[in-house]
Amino acid sequence: MNGTQINTPAWTSISFGFQWKFMLPEVYRFENQQWIDEFFETGCLRLSNFAKFSTYDHEARGDNMEGQGLSISQKGSRSVGVWLKEGRNSFVLSCGLLPHKGIMEELDRNSAFVISDPIGFAAEIARQIPGVIGGFSGLCVYRDPPILYRDLKDADFPSETDSLDQIMKIGEKLGGEERYLIKHTKYELQREYRFIWQTDQPAEDYLDVTAPAARRFCRRIRENEIRASA
């Protein structure tokens, strides 16, 4: 099975008094051809996690700061900063927006497949993940340094009399989904788009899922889609 060849954009919508529609981006999963062939034949796909990402010694694929970093809130002359590590219970699939040869070479991959409907794809994969409780997807945000800035309500801002435990609980409010998507600017050319599936238990280094229904939201990349450069 080659998957449904979706050639028109996928859409979703939201209502807030009137309907607003979103055209979803096509995203590219960079992979070696043998694993792309296996996905379209069986629906098998390997997901990883942030802890595993941090152990890669490959410069472009490895980042020992994945899913962790400094989050800061400031009010006047007062500030609070907490080092947070997210994603312990999450599986990740990294994709990209630009299918060019430079990225493939940088990631040591020789091909890619296209996810034409990211929402439908994410839902089908989620159905095959034990203990899944939710998830999200989005473009990575590149910052130097990769710090997450948040506003805390006055009532949440720590006082000089708060204990360390109280401060840490307040600090948890400085986290959130954005922490999963912030990366250093040295990775910016990858234009990464991430799928995150959250579970109710610590994630293993990787998970092989078999989701044949997900193939209908994907297609093989065409040769003329691969660009020579960004």
Secondary structure in CASP SS format (residue, H / E / C, confidence):
PFRMAT SS
TARGET T0000
AUTHOR 0000-0000-0000
METHOD secondary structure of the structure
MODEL  1
M C 1.00
N C 1.00
G C 1.00
T C 1.00
Q C 1.00
I C 1.00
N C 1.00
T C 1.00
P C 1.00
A C 1.00
W E 1.00
T E 1.00
S E 1.00
I E 1.00
S E 1.00
F C 1.00
G C 1.00
F C 1.00
Q E 1.00
W E 1.00
K E 1.00
F E 1.00
M E 1.00
L C 1.00
P C 1.00
E C 1.00
V E 1.00
Y E 1.00
R E 1.00
F E 1.00
E E 1.00
N C 1.00
Q H 1.00
Q H 1.00
W H 1.00
I H 1.00
D H 1.00
E H 1.00
F H 1.00
F H 1.00
E H 1.00
T H 1.00
G C 1.00
C E 1.00
L E 1.00
R E 1.00
L E 1.00
S E 1.00
N C 1.00
F H 1.00
A H 1.00
K H 1.00
F H 1.00
S C 1.00
T C 1.00
Y C 1.00
D C 1.00
H C 1.00
E C 1.00
A C 1.00
R C 1.00
G C 1.00
D C 1.00
N C 1.00
M C 1.00
E C 1.00
G C 1.00
Q E 1.00
G E 1.00
L E 1.00
S E 1.00
I E 1.00
S E 1.00
Q E 1.00
K E 1.00
G C 1.00
S C 1.00
R E 1.00
S E 1.00
V E 1.00
G E 1.00
V E 1.00
W E 1.00
L E 1.00
K E 1.00
E C 1.00
G C 1.00
R C 1.00
N C 1.00
S E 1.00
F E 1.00
V E 1.00
L E 1.00
S E 1.00
C E 1.00
G E 1.00
L C 1.00
L C 1.00
P C 1.00
H E 1.00
K H 1.00
G H 1.00
I H 1.00
M H 1.00
E H 1.00
E H 1.00
L C 1.00
D C 1.00
R C 1.00
N C 1.00
S E 1.00
A E 1.00
F E 1.00
V E 1.00
I E 1.00
S C 1.00
D C 1.00
P H 1.00
I H 1.00
G H 1.00
F H 1.00
A H 1.00
A H 1.00
E H 1.00
I H 1.00
A H 1.00
R C 1.00
Q C 1.00
I C 1.00
P C 1.00
G C 1.00
V E 1.00
I E 1.00
G E 1.00
G E 1.00
F E 1.00
S E 1.00
G E 1.00
L E 1.00
C C 1.00
V E 1.00
Y E 1.00
R E 1.00
D C 1.00
P C 1.00
P C 1.00
I C 1.00
L E 1.00
Y E 1.00
R C 1.00
D C 1.00
L C 1.00
K C 1.00
D H 1.00
A H 1.00
D H 1.00
F C 1.00
P C 1.00
S C 1.00
E C 1.00
T C 1.00
D C 1.00
S C 1.00
L H 1.00
D H 1.00
Q H 1.00
I H 1.00
M H 1.00
K H 1.00
I H 1.00
G H 1.00
E H 1.00
K C 1.00
L C 1.00
G C 1.00
G C 1.00
E C 1.00
E H 1.00
R H 1.00
Y H 1.00
L H 1.00
I E 1.00
K E 1.00
H E 1.00
T H 1.00
K H 1.00
Y H 1.00
E H 1.00
L H 1.00
Q H 1.00
R C 1.00
E E 1.00
Y E 1.00
R E 1.00
F E 1.00
I E 1.00
W E 1.00
Q E 1.00
T E 1.00
D C 1.00
Q C 1.00
P C 1.00
A C 1.00
E C 1.00
D C 1.00
Y E 1.00
L E 1.00
D E 1.00
V E 1.00
T E 1.00
A C 1.00
P H 1.00
A H 1.00
A H 1.00
R H 1.00
R H 1.00
F H 1.00
C E 1.00
R E 1.00
R E 1.00
I C 1.00
R C 1.00
E H 1.00
N H 1.00
E H 1.00
I C 1.00
R E 1.00
A C 1.00
S C 1.00
A C 1.00
END
